Amino acid sequence: MLGLSARLGHLAVGRVADISVQDLRPGNFTWRDNSGDQVQANSVISPAFCLRAGEVIQADSPAVVRPMALAS
C-alpha cells in the first residue's frame, strides 16, 4: 500500500528496526472501565523502551500512561 514492503515488515541484517520492549510486572491489579465493569489481573505489561533505527528511546515521556498509576 505504501510501497515500503521492500524496506519494512521484518527484522533482517541491513534493515532499519523499530522494536518495542515491554516489561511484565507481577502484582495485583483491578482494572475498571467507564461502565463500572472490572477485571482482576496478576500482572501488567508496561513499556520499557524502544529501539528506533538502532537508537534506544526510553519510555519516560509524560504522554506514556503508567498502568500501575491507573490500577487500584
C-alpha positions, 0 to 999 in steps of 0.5 A: 500500500505504501510501497515500503514492503521492500524496506519494512515488515521484518527484522533482517541484517541491513534493515532499519528496526523499530522494536518495542520492549515491554516489561511484565510486572507481577502484582495485583491489579483491578482494572475498571472501565467507564461502565463500572465493569472490572477485571482482576489481573496478576500482572501488567505489561508496561513499556520499557523502551524502544529501539528506533533505527538502532537508537534506544528511546526510553519510555519516560515521556509524560504522554506514556500512561503508567498502568500501575498509576491507573490500577487500584 
